[in-house]
Structure formats: structure tokens, C-alpha cells
Amino acid sequence: MKYINKKLSIEKVAVENIAKKYKTPTYCYSYRQLKENIRNFKKNFKSFSPLICFSVKSNTNVNLIKEIGKLGLGADVVSMGELMIAIKAGIKPKKIVFSGVGKTSNEIDYAIDKNILLINAESESEIKEIERIAKSKKKKVHVGIRLNPNTDAKTLKQISTGKKENKFGVNEKTFCELVKYCKGSKNIILKCLSVHIGSQILDHRPYEKMLRILDKIINKVNHKFEFIDLGGGMGISYNNNDKKLNYKRYNIAIKKFLKNNKSKIIFEPGRSIIGDTGTLVSKVIYIKKSGRKNFVIINAAMNDFMRPALYGASHKMLPSVKKNTNSKKTYEVVGPICESTDKFTTLKSFQELEENDFIVICDVGAYGMSLSSNYNLRPKPIELLIKGSKIKIIRKRQKHKDLV
Amino acid sequence: MKYINKKLSIEKVAVENIAKKYKTPTYCYSYRQLKENIRNFKKNFKSFSPLICFSVKSNTNVNLIKEIGKLGLGADVVSMGELMIAIKAGIKPKKIVFSGVGKTSNEIDYAIDKNILLINAESESEIKEIERIAKSKKKKVHVGIRLNPNTDAKTLKQISTGKKENKFGVNEKTFCELVKYCKGSKNIILKCLSVHIGSQILDHRPYEKMLRILDKIINKVNHKFEFIDLGGGMGISYNNNDKKLNYKRYNIAIKKFLKNNKSKIIFEPGRSIIGDTGTLVSKVIYIKKSGRKNFVIINAAMNDFMRPALYGASHKMLPSVKKNTNSKKTYEVVGPICESTDKFTTLKSFQELEENDFIVICDVGAYGMSLSSNYNLRPKPIELLIKGSKIKIIRKRQKHKDLV
């Protein structure tokens, strides 16, 4: 996104024109940014060409997953719905891994029928359930076991997943027992060790620590894993002062790890692929001065975009038309929902805002639309994919009649 | 809900039977409890027979709103979708009030056409927008103005709404100016003063303080308000050690207020009407021991019921069949979604749990289904209304094909 003649533009399309034509709130995605993110991700790890499985939970739009598939990625899914949408988007089953702590029997059954690459199990009970179903189908199923490496990802508490108090994976002791169990099973073929320590990680050191732990455990269990699934969690810069993840250091650590372990690496990135491709365009409905506060009430709300309410996340905002004047006011940007949590951000030294201005929330491609709801019976926004000067509707705006 | 022959029952139906017949997760509502809550609410304030407008945002199921309407209540709505559903449920427009900080022109237009009782405006800009639309339609529109009384509701920060740093209503100065403005308008008839200081309030004193402030301001502006809308916010006991709101004291304070102000009182209760009528039935998928922790993974998740993830709310849980034995284990009850926020509660001294047990999350009638989403592409639960031994499906379970 950049300003062309003072007009904020996504590729070659002015946000203002999008807002006028398609109304607001509207999710827009930049195809060029998506392509660039995928190219960069591949480049960062090209020496060992990993299998990159897009984390579908970060964005479940089938048209986006299609594009991601065409750009060479597989899919990481966490439910039957996500597995279905990945297949519908044309992702080959042999490029799909199924993660998640609570796969039901139905979901396991469906995944086995679809012959996906891996079911990454997260508990002893799940391994036994997979075995039971595989046996009933007279099949041999390829599985991974998710290890909880008890590593602090040094990220938000809500999105940390690799510490022993988190529900994910199994501890070292159980892991060793399960490796042994799988070796004795006729219907389970243990192909993968998987880990995932959290989301929005900006420090490479937790990853280095995680790899040292993996190395030690693989030595201990003495099993040849065809795949090592390192999960995702690579963070992005939501704010200008966020530091950036040092991919070089992570890459060096993995290459070192691979010297001892000849395995194919799998990644499960979501945010780092789709996060900064998305923007949410909204309109200022009212501006209300209340004492020293200036509330800017926009027509996007927490139901459309949940991260600020759910995680206290702060997203950059930009005006659709640049005025080159800074206001002395402090703006509280809020949505119309009757909850105090329905607040997006506080803007200081922003340009003077007026009612009916269009304003954009940045970096909403990941965990934006996928976390949206119909709270306050609000229909969900339209989604658009921008390619150069072309605009494609990739999901229609929901209508009141769909809800009422 | 009570145990009949050790089986947890909603009215005359055992939860176990519901779970087996309709699968899980499943929202169930007790009609008897709903009826009792409404009767109690009316009884608490019978001396001045208020207009009770059910807060539709707490639960948007059209069949429940129908029943609530039949039991004599009106509706408080905050969006065009909610206004549509209230009308569809048979609520008379003259028993509907429209609240919310960000009503769009479309919404105002629609509300005026429907001749609802009141549009409660929350800013100067909104008053002027209502006036503009009313003028274009050559109509006189009945409005209220929401005052922000700068009163601490002493509840959770996220659900406090009546302090000056909250986005709701206008401050005293603006209120006085707007009263004057409305008196001079040909298309606006100022009928109501409205307030709402927050949700889940368990202490009557913030209400008393609010009433004293109202009394002072009404004196000051010297306007005869036909309605005083005191909002809702009456809390319920989510846990045994929650104190209970003292309705008697609140009633006394209102009666005292009414001696000076001859107005009709409007209430907008949501949680206190529907909260404890609802339960979410779920199944234990896996139990996983990890060090000292015992994770109980159920098939309900944060997408089905958001309050724990969003507000850190803790809801009571009950087993569907009572065993009369206490486990020494500490259970962490979590959902299957790949987020650490997808955690419901910690159970201590609970009975021993096993995989495939059914377990119930209590008091989910308010802000349960209405805040639900399809995160992780999970279909939304079915909703059932229980009347004695009868079970009525009041919303079908969503199917994967609706999502994929």
C-alpha cells in the first residue's frame, strides 16, 4: 500500500474508489503482496526447500487458498471444515497436514479417507483412536506426534503454545513412549515429529532453543523421522517499532540441525504469508467530542475484526486521502457495537478526521475474517482480491436476509 | 437444572439423552427458567410497571425472542439486523427502542419507517442525522438522548460503559445543549433520557448514584421526559460465591426518583432474563495427562462460546451423570481450537472424568450463541428449547456445506 497522488492505493486501485463502489466495511487483499511474501518465505529457506503448508485457520477464504496453492504451498488444517476447504481449493492431499488437540473420530475418519500427508497427533488417546480407525479400514496411516518442547516463545500469553502449561502436544516422556508404541503398531506409520511454540514470534532464539531440544530427543528415541514439522509462528511487524524476525539466524539453526537429521522440513506459516496482504476499509460514521476525548466511530466493529478486543492487538490505521496536516487531537477509534471492548486504537498526531472519511485498518489478512462473527446481528464484510488494477470479489457481502 | 436419579436434567429432560439424540456441542434453553426470570423481573419493579425491553444482542434467536415477546417484553436493539429480528419475532414496534453509538443513515431510515418507540441517540451528529432523515420524510420522530453519567459500574473494565472514557452517550454539557436543540426542532420530539452504565453489575450503589445524577440533570434542563430509560446491566451469579444484586434497594431508589419525576421507566435487561436459562452441552474428546496437568479436551470451543476467551469469564461446569466421587486431579477444561485462549475453566475436586463423558457449561444463555463464530471453520451448534419434557429445535446445527 502506498499513496499515489495523495490517495492510498492497494496495487493500482485507490481505496477511496473501492469504498465508494463496494461500500464499507470491506476486506481487501493484495495479490502482489501475497506473491512476494511467499517468494520471500521460500527464499529464506531455499537451501533445504521445505514443504510450506499454509495455516488455513489464519484465513479460510477458498479463493485465497487457491492462489496460495497455485504459488506452490500446501495446507495446514485443524478441523474437518478446513480440510474440506483446502481440498476444494485444489490443494493436493499429499501436501496437507492435519493438526489440533481435539480431532474427533469423524474428522480422523475423513482425513484417513482423503489420504493426506500426515495426521499430527497430540495425545496418547488420539494415537490410539487413529490406530483403531485405521485398523477398521485396513489401512496404514502416516502420522506425526506433536512434542511440547516446553519453550517460551516470548510472545503474548494468549498465543503461546509450546510451554508445558499449554494444552498442545505431549511432553518428552510421553513422546518417547508413543514413538515406541507406534513402532509396534501395524496400522500407524510414524513419519513426523511436529512442534509449534506459538504465534507472532519476533525473536529467533526460542526457535534455536526448540531445535536444540528436538535434536536431543531425536537422538534419544533413535527414530528416523521422514519429516520434521517446525510449525509456524513467524511474526510480522504490526507497528513500525516492532522488531523483525531474523530469518537468517533461524535458517542457520535449521541447517545445523539438518546436518545431524536427514529429514524434510515442514513449515506451517499463516500470518507471515497472509497478514500484511489484507486491509479493512471502513467509514467514519460519527465524530463525538466528549471532554478531552474525540471518539471516531467507524462502521467496522469487533465482529468484523476481533484481534483488538480479543488480544488487545493494536493495528496501524491510515486515511484513504492524505491531507498533510497533523491534528492536535487524540482520536479514540471505536466501532458501533455496544461494548467497551469494541475499540480499535488511539491515534495521536493523525491528520484531522471528518465524518464520512474513509479509514483503513492495516495488516488484517490473518485472523481477521476467519475470527469474524455476526455479533449484534451484523452481516459479514465483503472480501476483494486486488491484482494490479483488477478487483475480484472473492466473497460476497453477507445480507441481512441471510441472518434474519 | 437439577439431578434426577443422578442424571442432570433440564426441566424433565436428561442432558445425556439430549447429547445422544442431538449430538454435541448443543445449546439448550429452559422455558420454565425464562418464564420465571421474567416474572421475577416484573415483580421486582411492579409498583411502577416499567416497559421491559429485552436486550436482543444478548441472544438473537428469533424463537426465544418470540417467547419473550409473548411473555410481555419489548425489545432493545442495536442494529438493523436486530430490529428486523425483533419485528420478525412479533414484537410490536411501539415496544422497541434502538440504542447504539454508530447507527448508520440506513439504519435510522429503516427505524423511522418502522415507527418504533424511540431512537436513543448518542451524539450531536446522530441527532442531526435523525433530524435530517425525519425532515426528508416529513415525519416527527421520537427520540431519546443517552447521557453518560460518568458513573463507575464497578464491573469488568471491558463491559463498563458509563464512565467518561467510554464511547457511550454524551456528557452533561452536551446533553443540556442537545435538549435545547431538540426543543427547537420540528422533526424531533425528545421523549426520553437514557443511560446504561455497564453489564454484569452486582452492586446496587452505582445505580443509586446514577439516579441521583439523573435527578440533578433533569432539574437543570427542566424538560418533561415521558420516558426514562435506565438501561440494563443487572448481573447474575455465575459462580456460587458471586454476590447477588439487591433489587429491593434498586427499586427503592427508583421509586424515590419517580416522586420527583413522573416518567415511565424503561429497562433493557438481557443477561438477567436469558443468562441462566442456557447451557452448552459438550463431550469429552480426549483426556491428556501432561506432568501435573490433566487436560480435558471437550468438543465445544471458543468459537461456540467466547466469554472465557474474550472476558476471562469463568462458567460453572457440571457432569451429565453424577458419580458422587471426587477426583484429586485438577482438570484444565479446554476446547479443540489451536489457541491457548481456547480454555474454559479449571476444575478442582470435580468428579473423575472419562473420555466420552458429557459435560455442561452453565449460564450461557446471554452472549453465548450471539457471540459465536465459525473460527477454525467449525459449524455453529444446534439450539434447543426445553419445555417440560418437550424438546423443540429452535435453530438447526450448521453444516459443513454451509461453510465450505
Interface residues (C-beta under 8 A of the other chain):
Chain A: V56 K57 T60 V62 V78 S79 M80 G81 E82 M84 I85 K88 S99 G100 V101 G102 K103 T104 E122 S123 E124 S125 E126 N148 K157 Q158 I159 S160 T161 K164 E165 N166 K167 F168 V170 N171 T174 I285 Y286 I287 K288 K289 S290 G291 K293 F295 I297 I298 N299 A301 M306 A309 L310 Y311 E332 V334 G335 P336 I337 C338 E339 S340 T341 D342 K343 E355 S370 L371 S372 S373 N374 Y375 N376 L377 R378 P379 H400 L403 V404
Chain B: V56 K57 T60 V62 V78 S79 M80 G81 E82 M84 I85 K88 S99 G100 V101 G102 K103 T104 E122 S123 E124 S125 E126 E129 N148 K157 Q158 I159 S160 T161 K164 E165 N166 K167 F168 V170 N171 T174 I285 Y286 I287 K288 K289 S290 G291 K293 F295 I297 I298 N299 A301 M306 A309 L310 Y311 E332 V334 G335 P336 I337 C338 E339 S340 T341 D342 K343 E355 S370 L371 S372 S373 N374 Y375 N376 L377 R378 P379 H400 L403 V404
